[in-house]
Amino acid sequence: MKDTLEVLAQKANAGDRKSLEAIALNIQDYIYNLSLKMLLYPQDAEDATQEILIKVITHLSTYNHKSKFTTWVYRVATNYLVTYKSKKAKEFAMPFEEYAKLIDNGHSNMVKYASNEGELSLLEEEVKVSCTQGLLLCLNPVDRMVYILSEILEFNSVEGSEIMEITSDNFRKKLSRSRTKIRNFLNNKCGLANPRNPCRCKKKIDFLIDQKIINPKDLRFAGFSQRSIDLIGRLDKLEKSIEIYRSVPKVEAPKAIFKKLQQTITFT
């Protein structure tokens, strides 16, 4: 039977370096996926994950076992990410009104950057994830984190408020505000959320490539084993705005993160 993270934390604080390594390996995917949703760009998410792991390991003695270990980890990650200065994300972030213009422009029935169905399939998925994840950057960092924790990662208001270190009432107010903004935008603009909207991921491929928002030679999100865009088409739900985000599968943290961590902190 494998030790729980709470037990591993006890052992690590008692000097067991193997338990410390096991903690890092167990939590890196959680941190990377949260970072990716907050920061949009994989390189920024990788750098942030590296720094958060170091913070978790070097501050492990402050974990008091009064909450789940993963809750404590998310709190450490959240405190870091809401103040993280991402130059790329800052340059891309824009008000909802500006993002609406980006959605309305550049629709094309022809895709000049795809020569076969395989390429088209990958580019369509890249547009879907890039566009919806980019929409989150229209929210301020705190509201964005609240939305991610609740609507995407499915923490309830008690858990979310503990992670964010705010009251449950404040968490719910921020969530309601963020949820309304995202839902209204998707229902008014996104063809996945509302088929009556003209925007389709395929029609945006050329425009987003020309705008250098996506790179057909270096796809950030389309390497998943299952296209999340296909899952949306099969959903028979009124609240598709949430499912658009939850449909994106979790991804493994790049192996380079742990290798760099090993260079920084000796586990043996």
Order of alpha helices (4+ residues) and beta strands (2+ residues): alpha-alpha-alpha-alpha-alpha-alpha-alpha-alpha-alpha-alpha-alpha-alpha-alpha-alpha
